[in-house]
Amino acid sequence: MYYELTEQRIRRSAFHCVEDLEQAIEDYIANNNANPKPFVWTASADLILNKVKSFCERINQSGY
């Protein structure tokens, strides 16, 4: 949903203040919840878990 929110609502608009941005986000969520569509995963669980594992290995070796 976050990608869709960004692509369909936030990047296509200009906001004059934080309140306008917040209202746009709330409106998008309300509309999305009124017309829900199931999320369909396009990646396998193994692919996702391997990416998480790789990320964890990288951050563990970062020295922080």
mmCIF file of the N, C-alpha and C atoms, coordinates in Angstrom:
data_MODEL
# 
_entry.id   MODEL 
# 
loop_
_atom_site.group_PDB 
_atom_site.id 
_atom_site.type_symbol 
_atom_site.label_atom_id 
_atom_site.label_alt_id 
_atom_site.label_comp_id 
_atom_site.label_asym_id 
_atom_site.label_entity_id 
_atom_site.label_seq_id 
_atom_site.pdbx_PDB_ins_code 
_atom_site.Cartn_x 
_atom_site.Cartn_y 
_atom_site.Cartn_z 
_atom_site.occupancy 
_atom_site.B_iso_or_equiv 
_atom_site.pdbx_formal_charge 
_atom_site.auth_seq_id 
_atom_site.auth_comp_id 
_atom_site.auth_asym_id 
_atom_site.auth_atom_id 
_atom_site.pdbx_PDB_model_num 
ATOM 1   N N  . MET A 1 1  ? 0.809   -1.184  0.000  1.00 0.00 ? 1  MET A N  1 
ATOM 2   C CA . MET A 1 1  ? 0.000   0.000   0.000  1.00 0.00 ? 1  MET A CA 1 
ATOM 3   C C  . MET A 1 1  ? 0.864   1.264   0.000  1.00 0.00 ? 1  MET A C  1 
ATOM 4   N N  . TYR A 1 2  ? 2.005   1.217   0.656  1.00 0.00 ? 2  TYR A N  1 
ATOM 5   C CA . TYR A 1 2  ? 2.829   2.418   0.753  1.00 0.00 ? 2  TYR A CA 1 
ATOM 6   C C  . TYR A 1 2  ? 3.333   2.862   -0.611 1.00 0.00 ? 2  TYR A C  1 
ATOM 7   N N  . TYR A 1 3  ? 3.741   1.893   -1.439 1.00 0.00 ? 3  TYR A N  1 
ATOM 8   C CA . TYR A 1 3  ? 4.203   2.228   -2.788 1.00 0.00 ? 3  TYR A CA 1 
ATOM 9   C C  . TYR A 1 3  ? 3.067   2.873   -3.578 1.00 0.00 ? 3  TYR A C  1 
ATOM 10  N N  . GLU A 1 4  ? 1.879   2.280   -3.495 1.00 0.00 ? 4  GLU A N  1 
ATOM 11  C CA . GLU A 1 4  ? 0.740   2.833   -4.217 1.00 0.00 ? 4  GLU A CA 1 
ATOM 12  C C  . GLU A 1 4  ? 0.386   4.220   -3.701 1.00 0.00 ? 4  GLU A C  1 
ATOM 13  N N  . LEU A 1 5  ? 0.400   4.391   -2.406 1.00 0.00 ? 5  LEU A N  1 
ATOM 14  C CA . LEU A 1 5  ? 0.114   5.707   -1.815 1.00 0.00 ? 5  LEU A CA 1 
ATOM 15  C C  . LEU A 1 5  ? 1.097   6.740   -2.340 1.00 0.00 ? 5  LEU A C  1 
ATOM 16  N N  . THR A 1 6  ? 2.364   6.394   -2.355 1.00 0.00 ? 6  THR A N  1 
ATOM 17  C CA . THR A 1 6  ? 3.383   7.321   -2.832 1.00 0.00 ? 6  THR A CA 1 
ATOM 18  C C  . THR A 1 6  ? 3.195   7.638   -4.306 1.00 0.00 ? 6  THR A C  1 
ATOM 19  N N  . GLU A 1 7  ? 3.039   6.583   -5.121 1.00 0.00 ? 7  GLU A N  1 
ATOM 20  C CA . GLU A 1 7  ? 2.957   6.779   -6.560 1.00 0.00 ? 7  GLU A CA 1 
ATOM 21  C C  . GLU A 1 7  ? 1.644   7.404   -7.005 1.00 0.00 ? 7  GLU A C  1 
ATOM 22  N N  . GLN A 1 8  ? 0.546   7.006   -6.408 1.00 0.00 ? 8  GLN A N  1 
ATOM 23  C CA . GLN A 1 8  ? -0.760  7.455   -6.884 1.00 0.00 ? 8  GLN A CA 1 
ATOM 24  C C  . GLN A 1 8  ? -1.236  8.754   -6.259 1.00 0.00 ? 8  GLN A C  1 
ATOM 25  N N  . ARG A 1 9  ? -0.721  9.110   -5.114 1.00 0.00 ? 9  ARG A N  1 
ATOM 26  C CA . ARG A 1 9  ? -1.252  10.296  -4.447 1.00 0.00 ? 9  ARG A CA 1 
ATOM 27  C C  . ARG A 1 9  ? -0.190  11.347  -4.125 1.00 0.00 ? 9  ARG A C  1 
ATOM 28  N N  . ILE A 1 10 ? 0.885   10.944  -3.502 1.00 0.00 ? 10 ILE A N  1 
ATOM 29  C CA . ILE A 1 10 ? 1.844   11.935  -2.994 1.00 0.00 ? 10 ILE A CA 1 
ATOM 30  C C  . ILE A 1 10 ? 2.695   12.543  -4.112 1.00 0.00 ? 10 ILE A C  1 
ATOM 31  N N  . ARG A 1 11 ? 3.267   11.724  -4.971 1.00 0.00 ? 11 ARG A N  1 
ATOM 32  C CA . ARG A 1 11 ? 4.151   12.254  -6.020 1.00 0.00 ? 11 ARG A CA 1 
ATOM 33  C C  . ARG A 1 11 ? 3.402   13.029  -7.099 1.00 0.00 ? 11 ARG A C  1 
ATOM 34  N N  . ARG A 1 12 ? 2.123   12.813  -7.219 1.00 0.00 ? 12 ARG A N  1 
ATOM 35  C CA . ARG A 1 12 ? 1.342   13.483  -8.255 1.00 0.00 ? 12 ARG A CA 1 
ATOM 36  C C  . ARG A 1 12 ? 0.759   14.809  -7.779 1.00 0.00 ? 12 ARG A C  1 
ATOM 37  N N  . SER A 1 13 ? 1.109   15.229  -6.607 1.00 0.00 ? 13 SER A N  1 
ATOM 38  C CA . SER A 1 13 ? 0.497   16.420  -6.031 1.00 0.00 ? 13 SER A CA 1 
ATOM 39  C C  . SER A 1 13 ? 1.538   17.360  -5.447 1.00 0.00 ? 13 SER A C  1 
ATOM 40  N N  . ALA A 1 14 ? 1.088   18.575  -5.209 1.00 0.00 ? 14 ALA A N  1 
ATOM 41  C CA . ALA A 1 14 ? 1.888   19.563  -4.493 1.00 0.00 ? 14 ALA A CA 1 
ATOM 42  C C  . ALA A 1 14 ? 1.082   19.967  -3.269 1.00 0.00 ? 14 ALA A C  1 
ATOM 43  N N  . PHE A 1 15 ? 1.734   20.029  -2.146 1.00 0.00 ? 15 PHE A N  1 
ATOM 44  C CA . PHE A 1 15 ? 1.050   20.336  -0.895 1.00 0.00 ? 15 PHE A CA 1 
ATOM 45  C C  . PHE A 1 15 ? 1.611   21.641  -0.333 1.00 0.00 ? 15 PHE A C  1 
ATOM 46  N N  . HIS A 1 16 ? 0.713   22.494  0.106  1.00 0.00 ? 16 HIS A N  1 
ATOM 47  C CA . HIS A 1 16 ? 1.112   23.803  0.607  1.00 0.00 ? 16 HIS A CA 1 
ATOM 48  C C  . HIS A 1 16 ? 1.509   23.775  2.070  1.00 0.00 ? 16 HIS A C  1 
ATOM 49  N N  . CYS A 1 17 ? 1.073   22.733  2.774  1.00 0.00 ? 17 CYS A N  1 
ATOM 50  C CA . CYS A 1 17 ? 1.435   22.621  4.182  1.00 0.00 ? 17 CYS A CA 1 
ATOM 51  C C  . CYS A 1 17 ? 1.301   21.161  4.618  1.00 0.00 ? 17 CYS A C  1 
ATOM 52  N N  . VAL A 1 18 ? 1.816   20.869  5.781  1.00 0.00 ? 18 VAL A N  1 
ATOM 53  C CA . VAL A 1 18 ? 1.786   19.502  6.308  1.00 0.00 ? 18 VAL A CA 1 
ATOM 54  C C  . VAL A 1 18 ? 0.348   19.019  6.476  1.00 0.00 ? 18 VAL A C  1 
ATOM 55  N N  . GLU A 1 19 ? -0.532  19.907  6.881  1.00 0.00 ? 19 GLU A N  1 
ATOM 56  C CA . GLU A 1 19 ? -1.933  19.519  7.081  1.00 0.00 ? 19 GLU A CA 1 
ATOM 57  C C  . GLU A 1 19 ? -2.565  19.044  5.775  1.00 0.00 ? 19 GLU A C  1 
ATOM 58  N N  . ASP A 1 20 ? -2.230  19.686  4.645  1.00 0.00 ? 20 ASP A N  1 
ATOM 59  C CA . ASP A 1 20 ? -2.752  19.259  3.345  1.00 0.00 ? 20 ASP A CA 1 
ATOM 60  C C  . ASP A 1 20 ? -2.243  17.863  2.988  1.00 0.00 ? 20 ASP A C  1 
ATOM 61  N N  . LEU A 1 21 ? -0.966  17.608  3.256  1.00 0.00 ? 21 LEU A N  1 
ATOM 62  C CA . LEU A 1 21 ? -0.393  16.288  3.013  1.00 0.00 ? 21 LEU A CA 1 
ATOM 63  C C  . LEU A 1 21 ? -1.071  15.245  3.892  1.00 0.00 ? 21 LEU A C  1 
ATOM 64  N N  . GLU A 1 22 ? -1.231  15.554  5.167  1.00 0.00 ? 22 GLU A N  1 
ATOM 65  C CA . GLU A 1 22 ? -1.896  14.611  6.076  1.00 0.00 ? 22 GLU A CA 1 
ATOM 66  C C  . GLU A 1 22 ? -3.314  14.306  5.614  1.00 0.00 ? 22 GLU A C  1 
ATOM 67  N N  . GLN A 1 23 ? -4.042  15.326  5.170  1.00 0.00 ? 23 GLN A N  1 
ATOM 68  C CA . GLN A 1 23 ? -5.414  15.124  4.703  1.00 0.00 ? 23 GLN A CA 1 
ATOM 69  C C  . GLN A 1 23 ? -5.436  14.255  3.449  1.00 0.00 ? 23 GLN A C  1 
ATOM 70  N N  . ALA A 1 24 ? -4.487  14.470  2.538  1.00 0.00 ? 24 ALA A N  1 
ATOM 71  C CA . ALA A 1 24 ? -4.415  13.666  1.321  1.00 0.00 ? 24 ALA A CA 1 
ATOM 72  C C  . ALA A 1 24 ? -4.164  12.197  1.665  1.00 0.00 ? 24 ALA A C  1 
ATOM 73  N N  . ILE A 1 25 ? -3.290  11.945  2.629  1.00 0.00 ? 25 ILE A N  1 
ATOM 74  C CA . ILE A 1 25 ? -3.003  10.571  3.050  1.00 0.00 ? 25 ILE A CA 1 
ATOM 75  C C  . ILE A 1 25 ? -4.236  9.950   3.687  1.00 0.00 ? 25 ILE A C  1 
ATOM 76  N N  . GLU A 1 26 ? -4.894  10.695  4.568  1.00 0.00 ? 26 GLU A N  1 
ATOM 77  C CA . GLU A 1 26 ? -6.100  10.177  5.218  1.00 0.00 ? 26 GLU A CA 1 
ATOM 78  C C  . GLU A 1 26 ? -7.208  9.898   4.200  1.00 0.00 ? 26 GLU A C  1 
ATOM 79  N N  . ASP A 1 27 ? -7.368  10.772  3.210  1.00 0.00 ? 27 ASP A N  1 
ATOM 80  C CA . ASP A 1 27 ? -8.372  10.562  2.169  1.00 0.00 ? 27 ASP A CA 1 
ATOM 81  C C  . ASP A 1 27 ? -8.052  9.322   1.344  1.00 0.00 ? 27 ASP A C  1 
ATOM 82  N N  . TYR A 1 28 ? -6.781  9.149   0.997  1.00 0.00 ? 28 TYR A N  1 
ATOM 83  C CA . TYR A 1 28 ? -6.375  7.974   0.221  1.00 0.00 ? 28 TYR A CA 1 
ATOM 84  C C  . TYR A 1 28 ? -6.670  6.696   1.007  1.00 0.00 ? 28 TYR A C  1 
ATOM 85  N N  . ILE A 1 29 ? -6.324  6.672   2.277  1.00 0.00 ? 29 ILE A N  1 
ATOM 86  C CA . ILE A 1 29 ? -6.554  5.489   3.106  1.00 0.00 ? 29 ILE A CA 1 
ATOM 87  C C  . ILE A 1 29 ? -8.048  5.208   3.240  1.00 0.00 ? 29 ILE A C  1 
ATOM 88  N N  . ALA A 1 30 ? -8.843  6.250   3.458  1.00 0.00 ? 30 ALA A N  1 
ATOM 89  C CA . ALA A 1 30 ? -10.296 6.055   3.575  1.00 0.00 ? 30 ALA A CA 1 
ATOM 90  C C  . ALA A 1 30 ? -10.867 5.487   2.287  1.00 0.00 ? 30 ALA A C  1 
ATOM 91  N N  . ASN A 1 31 ? -10.442 6.007   1.149  1.00 0.00 ? 31 ASN A N  1 
ATOM 92  C CA . ASN A 1 31 ? -10.920 5.504   -0.135 1.00 0.00 ? 31 ASN A CA 1 
ATOM 93  C C  . ASN A 1 31 ? -10.461 4.068   -0.365 1.00 0.00 ? 31 ASN A C  1 
ATOM 94  N N  . ASN A 1 32 ? -9.220  3.798   -0.027 1.00 0.00 ? 32 ASN A N  1 
ATOM 95  C CA . ASN A 1 32 ? -8.678  2.450   -0.198 1.00 0.00 ? 32 ASN A CA 1 
ATOM 96  C C  . ASN A 1 32 ? -9.420  1.452   0.693  1.00 0.00 ? 32 ASN A C  1 
ATOM 97  N N  . ASN A 1 33 ? -9.742  1.856   1.908  1.00 0.00 ? 33 ASN A N  1 
ATOM 98  C CA . ASN A 1 33 ? -10.466 0.979   2.823  1.00 0.00 ? 33 ASN A CA 1 
ATOM 99  C C  . ASN A 1 33 ? -11.923 0.791   2.401  1.00 0.00 ? 33 ASN A C  1 
ATOM 100 N N  . ALA A 1 34 ? -12.494 1.782   1.722  1.00 0.00 ? 34 ALA A N  1 
ATOM 101 C CA . ALA A 1 34 ? -13.876 1.666   1.250  1.00 0.00 ? 34 ALA A CA 1 
ATOM 102 C C  . ALA A 1 34 ? -13.974 0.726   0.057  1.00 0.00 ? 34 ALA A C  1 
ATOM 103 N N  . ASN A 1 35 ? -12.890 0.592   -0.693 1.00 0.00 ? 35 ASN A N  1 
ATOM 104 C CA . ASN A 1 35 ? -12.840 -0.282  -1.869 1.00 0.00 ? 35 ASN A CA 1 
ATOM 105 C C  . ASN A 1 35 ? -11.629 -1.205  -1.775 1.00 0.00 ? 35 ASN A C  1 
ATOM 106 N N  . PRO A 1 36 ? -11.596 -2.084  -0.775 1.00 0.00 ? 36 PRO A N  1 
ATOM 107 C CA . PRO A 1 36 ? -10.387 -2.889  -0.555 1.00 0.00 ? 36 PRO A CA 1 
ATOM 108 C C  . PRO A 1 36 ? -10.160 -3.915  -1.661 1.00 0.00 ? 36 PRO A C  1 
ATOM 109 N N  . LYS A 1 37 ? -8.895  -4.166  -1.924 1.00 0.00 ? 37 LYS A N  1 
ATOM 110 C CA . LYS A 1 37 ? -8.478  -5.194  -2.871 1.00 0.00 ? 37 LYS A CA 1 
ATOM 111 C C  . LYS A 1 37 ? -7.414  -6.036  -2.173 1.00 0.00 ? 37 LYS A C  1 
ATOM 112 N N  . PRO A 1 38 ? -7.478  -7.339  -2.327 1.00 0.00 ? 38 PRO A N  1 
ATOM 113 C CA . PRO A 1 38 ? -6.469  -8.171  -1.664 1.00 0.00 ? 38 PRO A CA 1 
ATOM 114 C C  . PRO A 1 38 ? -5.088  -7.926  -2.254 1.00 0.00 ? 38 PRO A C  1 
ATOM 115 N N  . PHE A 1 39 ? -4.100  -7.977  -1.381 1.00 0.00 ? 39 PHE A N  1 
ATOM 116 C CA . PHE A 1 39 ? -2.718  -7.845  -1.835 1.00 0.00 ? 39 PHE A CA 1 
ATOM 117 C C  . PHE A 1 39 ? -2.247  -9.194  -2.330 1.00 0.00 ? 39 PHE A C  1 
ATOM 118 N N  . VAL A 1 40 ? -1.657  -9.218  -3.513 1.00 0.00 ? 40 VAL A N  1 
ATOM 119 C CA . VAL A 1 40 ? -1.155  -10.466 -4.086 1.00 0.00 ? 40 VAL A CA 1 
ATOM 120 C C  . VAL A 1 40 ? 0.365   -10.412 -4.092 1.00 0.00 ? 40 VAL A C  1 
ATOM 121 N N  . TRP A 1 41 ? 0.982   -11.333 -3.347 1.00 0.00 ? 41 TRP A N  1 
ATOM 122 C CA . TRP A 1 41 ? 2.433   -11.401 -3.304 1.00 0.00 ? 41 TRP A CA 1 
ATOM 123 C C  . TRP A 1 41 ? 2.947   -11.884 -4.650 1.00 0.00 ? 41 TRP A C  1 
ATOM 124 N N  . THR A 1 42 ? 3.988   -11.240 -5.139 1.00 0.00 ? 42 THR A N  1 
ATOM 125 C CA . THR A 1 42 ? 4.575   -11.648 -6.409 1.00 0.00 ? 42 THR A CA 1 
ATOM 126 C C  . THR A 1 42 ? 5.928   -12.339 -6.203 1.00 0.00 ? 42 THR A C  1 
ATOM 127 N N  . ALA A 1 43 ? 6.400   -12.372 -4.995 1.00 0.00 ? 43 ALA A N  1 
ATOM 128 C CA . ALA A 1 43 ? 7.675   -13.021 -4.681 1.00 0.00 ? 43 ALA A CA 1 
ATOM 129 C C  . ALA A 1 43 ? 7.403   -14.216 -3.774 1.00 0.00 ? 43 ALA A C  1 
ATOM 130 N N  . SER A 1 44 ? 8.247   -15.205 -3.896 1.00 0.00 ? 44 SER A N  1 
ATOM 131 C CA . SER A 1 44 ? 8.102   -16.382 -3.041 1.00 0.00 ? 44 SER A CA 1 
ATOM 132 C C  . SER A 1 44 ? 8.622   -16.070 -1.636 1.00 0.00 ? 44 SER A C  1 
ATOM 133 N N  . ALA A 1 45 ? 8.183   -16.855 -0.686 1.00 0.00 ? 45 ALA A N  1 
ATOM 134 C CA . ALA A 1 45 ? 8.654   -16.689 0.687  1.00 0.00 ? 45 ALA A CA 1 
ATOM 135 C C  . ALA A 1 45 ? 10.168  -16.869 0.760  1.00 0.00 ? 45 ALA A C  1 
ATOM 136 N N  . ASP A 1 46 ? 10.699  -17.831 0.012  1.00 0.00 ? 46 ASP A N  1 
ATOM 137 C CA . ASP A 1 46 ? 12.151  -18.065 0.022  1.00 0.00 ? 46 ASP A CA 1 
ATOM 138 C C  . ASP A 1 46 ? 12.914  -16.844 -0.477 1.00 0.00 ? 46 ASP A C  1 
ATOM 139 N N  . LEU A 1 47 ? 12.427  -16.215 -1.534 1.00 0.00 ? 47 LEU A N  1 
ATOM 140 C CA . LEU A 1 47 ? 13.095  -15.031 -2.061 1.00 0.00 ? 47 LEU A CA 1 
ATOM 141 C C  . LEU A 1 47 ? 13.097  -13.907 -1.032 1.00 0.00 ? 47 LEU A C  1 
ATOM 142 N N  . ILE A 1 48 ? 11.962  -13.684 -0.406 1.00 0.00 ? 48 ILE A N  1 
ATOM 143 C CA . ILE A 1 48 ? 11.847  -12.624 0.604  1.00 0.00 ? 48 ILE A CA 1 
ATOM 144 C C  . ILE A 1 48 ? 12.765  -12.906 1.783  1.00 0.00 ? 48 ILE A C  1 
ATOM 145 N N  . LEU A 1 49 ? 12.742  -14.146 2.277  1.00 0.00 ? 49 LEU A N  1 
ATOM 146 C CA . LEU A 1 49 ? 13.575  -14.494 3.432  1.00 0.00 ? 49 LEU A CA 1 
ATOM 147 C C  . LEU A 1 49 ? 15.056  -14.407 3.106  1.00 0.00 ? 49 LEU A C  1 
ATOM 148 N N  . ASN A 1 50 ? 15.445  -14.762 1.885  1.00 0.00 ? 50 ASN A N  1 
ATOM 149 C CA . ASN A 1 50 ? 16.854  -14.639 1.486  1.00 0.00 ? 50 ASN A CA 1 
ATOM 150 C C  . ASN A 1 50 ? 17.286  -13.179 1.439  1.00 0.00 ? 50 ASN A C  1 
ATOM 151 N N  . LYS A 1 51 ? 16.390  -12.290 1.001  1.00 0.00 ? 51 LYS A N  1 
ATOM 152 C CA . LYS A 1 51 ? 16.719  -10.862 0.988  1.00 0.00 ? 51 LYS A CA 1 
ATOM 153 C C  . LYS A 1 51 ? 16.851  -10.325 2.403  1.00 0.00 ? 51 LYS A C  1 
ATOM 154 N N  . VAL A 1 52 ? 15.987  -10.757 3.295  1.00 0.00 ? 52 VAL A N  1 
ATOM 155 C CA . VAL A 1 52 ? 16.077  -10.338 4.695  1.00 0.00 ? 52 VAL A CA 1 
ATOM 156 C C  . VAL A 1 52 ? 17.383  -10.840 5.303  1.00 0.00 ? 52 VAL A C  1 
ATOM 157 N N  . LYS A 1 53 ? 17.719  -12.088 5.022  1.00 0.00 ? 53 LYS A N  1 
ATOM 158 C CA . LYS A 1 53 ? 18.968  -12.656 5.536  1.00 0.00 ? 53 LYS A CA 1 
ATOM 159 C C  . LYS A 1 53 ? 20.174  -11.866 5.032  1.00 0.00 ? 53 LYS A C  1 
ATOM 160 N N  . SER A 1 54 ? 20.180  -11.549 3.747  1.00 0.00 ? 54 SER A N  1 
ATOM 161 C CA . SER A 1 54 ? 21.286  -10.785 3.164  1.00 0.00 ? 54 SER A CA 1 
ATOM 162 C C  . SER A 1 54 ? 21.396  -9.403  3.801  1.00 0.00 ? 54 SER A C  1 
ATOM 163 N N  . PHE A 1 55 ? 20.262  -8.751  4.002  1.00 0.00 ? 55 PHE A N  1 
ATOM 164 C CA . PHE A 1 55 ? 20.246  -7.437  4.638  1.00 0.00 ? 55 PHE A CA 1 
ATOM 165 C C  . PHE A 1 55 ? 20.801  -7.525  6.056  1.00 0.00 ? 55 PHE A C  1 
ATOM 166 N N  . CYS A 1 56 ? 20.359  -8.520  6.807  1.00 0.00 ? 56 CYS A N  1 
ATOM 167 C CA . CYS A 1 56 ? 20.833  -8.683  8.188  1.00 0.00 ? 56 CYS A CA 1 
ATOM 168 C C  . CYS A 1 56 ? 22.334  -8.922  8.234  1.00 0.00 ? 56 CYS A C  1 
ATOM 169 N N  . GLU A 1 57 ? 22.840  -9.703  7.308  1.00 0.00 ? 57 GLU A N  1 
ATOM 170 C CA . GLU A 1 57 ? 24.279  -9.956  7.265  1.00 0.00 ? 57 GLU A CA 1 
ATOM 171 C C  . GLU A 1 57 ? 25.051  -8.669  6.969  1.00 0.00 ? 57 GLU A C  1 
ATOM 172 N N  . ARG A 1 58 ? 24.524  -7.848  6.059  1.00 0.00 ? 58 ARG A N  1 
ATOM 173 C CA . ARG A 1 58 ? 25.194  -6.580  5.725  1.00 0.00 ? 58 ARG A CA 1 
ATOM 174 C C  . ARG A 1 58 ? 25.217  -5.639  6.908  1.00 0.00 ? 58 ARG A C  1 
ATOM 175 N N  . ILE A 1 59 ? 24.089  -5.495  7.599  1.00 0.00 ? 59 ILE A N  1 
ATOM 176 C CA . ILE A 1 59 ? 24.076  -4.529  8.702  1.00 0.00 ? 59 ILE A CA 1 
ATOM 177 C C  . ILE A 1 59 ? 24.866  -5.033  9.902  1.00 0.00 ? 59 ILE A C  1 
ATOM 178 N N  . ASN A 1 60 ? 24.977  -6.338  10.068 1.00 0.00 ? 60 ASN A N  1 
ATOM 179 C CA . ASN A 1 60 ? 25.767  -6.876  11.167 1.00 0.00 ? 60 ASN A CA 1 
ATOM 180 C C  . ASN A 1 60 ? 27.260  -6.657  10.934 1.00 0.00 ? 60 ASN A C  1 
ATOM 181 N N  . GLN A 1 61 ? 27.660  -6.490  9.692  1.00 0.00 ? 61 GLN A N  1 
ATOM 182 C CA . GLN A 1 61 ? 29.068  -6.280  9.371  1.00 0.00 ? 61 GLN A CA 1 
ATOM 183 C C  . GLN A 1 61 ? 29.401  -4.801  9.186  1.00 0.00 ? 61 GLN A C  1 
ATOM 184 N N  . SER A 1 62 ? 28.453  -3.926  9.482  1.00 0.00 ? 62 SER A N  1 
ATOM 185 C CA . SER A 1 62 ? 28.660  -2.493  9.234  1.00 0.00 ? 62 SER A CA 1 
ATOM 186 C C  . SER A 1 62 ? 29.553  -1.826  10.264 1.00 0.00 ? 62 SER A C  1 
ATOM 187 N N  . GLY A 1 63 ? 29.751  -2.445  11.415 1.00 0.00 ? 63 GLY A N  1 
ATOM 188 C CA . GLY A 1 63 ? 30.597  -1.859  12.428 1.00 0.00 ? 63 GLY A CA 1 
ATOM 189 C C  . GLY A 1 63 ? 29.873  -0.966  13.411 1.00 0.00 ? 63 GLY A C  1 
ATOM 190 N N  . TYR A 1 64 ? 28.578  -0.853  13.292 1.00 0.00 ? 64 TYR A N  1 
ATOM 191 C CA . TYR A 1 64 ? 27.799  -0.023  14.222 1.00 0.00 ? 64 TYR A CA 1 
ATOM 192 C C  . TYR A 1 64 ? 27.100  -0.848  15.239 1.00 0.00 ? 64 TYR A C  1 
# 
